[in-house]
Amino acid sequence: MTVDLSRIPPQPKSGLVNVLIEIPAGCRNKYEFDKELGVFALDRVLYSSVQYPFDYGFIPNTLADDGDPLDGMVIMDEPTFPGCLIAARPVGMLEMIDGGDRDEKLLCVPAEDPRYAQVKSLSDIAPHRLEEVAEFFRTYKNLQKKVTEILGWQDVYSVMPLVEQCIAAAQAKG
């Protein structure tokens, strides 16, 4: 199965983003989308005994400061699979530095799941859950001797300006 990213808009409608899942929640395998081949490939297995806390992927047709598409996590009750496209509502983002580059991670909920209809901002997420996510990204590369720095959580009002900036950067790159 080959995926054509050019056909996937970054936003299905205003206030939402499309997140193309690379890694299901609970997984230690780090899959990445190979743009040249148009498929999902195993990049590595995490060195640490940690696993992704939520479904994790990227917003197609965006370009973040690290040179990759903008990253996104989707809180789900059941993990999905690599290649699953989720229309999601951002509720905040984790700001971090990874390999010397800014690397924001959007935190989203599925737009079509009634269990998350009332989740609109970070204040609707348990603080301990947010700290678990930050701790995952703080430590997941330690055994590789790579350093990540957590700058902190930003609430929903900070997300859409970043999404728009990343869409514009992708369009400018052409």
C-alpha positions as MATLAB code, in Angstrom:
seq = 'MTVDLSRIPPQPKSGLVNVLIEIPAGCRNKYEFDKELGVFALDRVLYSSVQYPFDYGFIPNTLADDGDPLDGMVIMDEPTFPGCLIAARPVGMLEMIDGGDRDEKLLCVPAEDPRYAQVKSLSDIAPHRLEEVAEFFRTYKNLQKKVTEILGWQDVYSVMPLVEQCIAAAQAKG';
ca = [
       0.000    0.000    0.000;
       1.463    3.355   -1.040;
       0.294    6.578    0.612;
       0.117    9.808   -1.393;
       0.545   12.571    1.192;
      -0.224   15.309   -1.340;
      -3.886   14.244   -1.267;
      -4.238   14.671    2.521;
      -5.010   18.230    3.654;
      -3.430   19.301    6.938;
      -6.841   20.447    8.148;
     -10.092   18.652    7.241;
     -11.908   21.773    8.500;
     -11.224   24.792   10.670;
     -10.174   23.920   14.218;
      -9.158   20.357   13.314;
      -5.991   18.710   12.017;
      -5.444   15.463   10.156;
      -3.022   13.246   12.073;
      -1.513   10.371   10.097;
      -0.604    7.782   12.714;
       2.859    6.254   12.570;
       2.990    4.611   16.012;
       0.069    3.142   17.969;
      -0.204    3.771   21.714;
       1.584    1.167   23.825;
       4.199    0.433   21.152;
       7.990    0.434   21.480;
       8.543    0.220   17.726;
       9.295    3.603   16.143;
       7.752    3.622   12.674;
       8.290    6.517   10.301;
       6.706    7.341    6.993;
       9.272    6.937    4.189;
       8.420    9.754    1.754;
      10.405    8.284   -1.134;
       8.805    4.857   -0.911;
       5.377    6.061    0.254;
       5.218    3.423    3.015;
       5.643    3.113    6.776;
       8.996    1.623    7.774;
      10.495    0.511   11.075;
      12.956    3.254   12.027;
      14.097    1.692   15.302;
      12.938   -0.020   18.459;
      13.077    2.255   21.505;
      16.151    1.534   23.610;
      14.317    2.194   26.873;
      11.581    0.130   28.488;
       9.013    2.826   27.700;
       6.198    2.878   25.186;
       4.315    5.592   23.340;
       1.569    6.936   25.636;
      -0.856    7.828   22.806;
      -1.204    7.209   19.085;
       1.575    9.287   17.529;
       2.088   10.639   14.041;
       2.255   13.809   12.006;
       0.135   16.413   10.263;
       0.646   15.938    6.501;
       1.653   18.930    4.386;
       3.147   20.875    7.279;
       6.789   21.761    7.914;
       8.000   22.353   11.473;
      11.248   23.973   12.640;
      12.997   20.591   12.823;
      12.546   20.068    9.059;
       9.865   17.400    9.488;
       6.069   17.628    9.467;
       4.446   18.833   12.692;
       4.079   15.994   15.212;
       0.768   15.042   16.785;
      -0.507   12.667   19.463;
      -4.120   11.542   19.671;
      -5.650   10.390   22.936;
      -7.594    7.215   22.132;
      -9.212    4.510   24.235;
      -7.937    1.870   21.798;
      -4.738    2.116   19.738;
      -5.128    2.373   15.968;
      -2.430    1.370   13.442;
       0.305    2.888   11.264;
      -1.349    4.673    8.344;
      -4.626    5.445   10.130;
      -5.804    8.993    9.386;
      -7.553   10.706   12.300;
      -9.394   14.018   12.103;
      -8.446   15.434   15.489;
      -9.060   18.489   17.632;
      -5.876   19.932   19.178;
      -6.162   20.725   22.882;
      -2.573   21.849   23.537;
       1.034   21.100   22.759;
       4.231   20.007   24.456;
       7.182   22.229   23.590;
      10.567   20.559   23.646;
      14.070   20.622   22.207;
      15.217   17.414   20.508;
      18.674   17.213   18.981;
      19.034   20.988   19.313;
      15.846   21.735   17.339;
      12.477   22.935   18.570;
      10.094   20.004   18.348;
       6.487   20.684   19.307;
       4.097   17.777   19.884;
       0.403   18.577   19.448;
      -1.924   16.813   21.877;
      -5.269   16.054   20.240;
      -8.500   14.178   20.727;
     -10.425   12.431   17.936;
     -13.098   14.687   16.454;
     -15.474   11.756   15.960;
     -15.308   10.201   19.440;
     -18.163   11.301   21.742;
     -16.064   10.326   24.793;
     -13.836   13.329   24.074;
     -16.484   15.826   22.933;
     -16.054   17.874   26.132;
     -12.235   17.882   25.991;
     -11.326   21.312   24.626;
      -8.079   22.324   26.358;
      -5.277   21.028   28.563;
      -7.350   21.865   31.646;
      -9.645   18.989   30.606;
      -6.758   16.493   30.863;
      -5.560   15.163   34.231;
      -2.287   16.913   35.175;
      -0.703   13.554   36.001;
      -1.463   12.320   32.476;
       0.263   15.374   31.001;
       3.285   14.746   33.228;
       3.423   11.103   32.068;
       3.600   12.290   28.457;
       6.307   14.852   29.271;
       8.259   12.187   31.171;
       8.088    9.830   28.182;
       9.632   12.446   25.882;
      12.102   13.518   28.587;
      13.518    9.993   28.952;
      12.787    7.941   25.820;
      16.191    8.591   24.257;
      18.353    8.423   27.414;
      19.829    4.996   26.643;
      20.833    6.280   23.198;
      22.800    9.027   24.971;
      20.618   11.647   23.266;
      19.246   14.604   25.190;
      15.746   16.024   24.975;
      14.667   19.091   26.910;
      11.054   19.648   27.910;
      10.095   23.331   27.786;
       6.521   22.779   28.958;
       2.896   22.579   27.911;
       1.099   25.318   25.982;
      -2.683   25.435   25.955;
      -4.970   25.276   22.934;
      -4.692   28.997   22.061;
      -1.036   28.457   21.032;
      -1.728   25.549   18.685;
      -3.510   26.978   15.643;
      -0.972   29.780   15.026;
       1.743   27.102   14.972;
      -0.326   24.886   12.632;
      -0.845   27.818   10.257;
       2.881   28.659   10.374;
       3.788   25.036    9.557;
       1.268   24.876    6.681;
       2.704   28.118    5.237;
       6.262   26.757    5.574;
       5.313   23.590    3.677;
       3.630   25.607    0.922;
       6.652   27.929    0.629;
       8.969   24.917    0.285;
       6.687   23.669   -2.485;
];
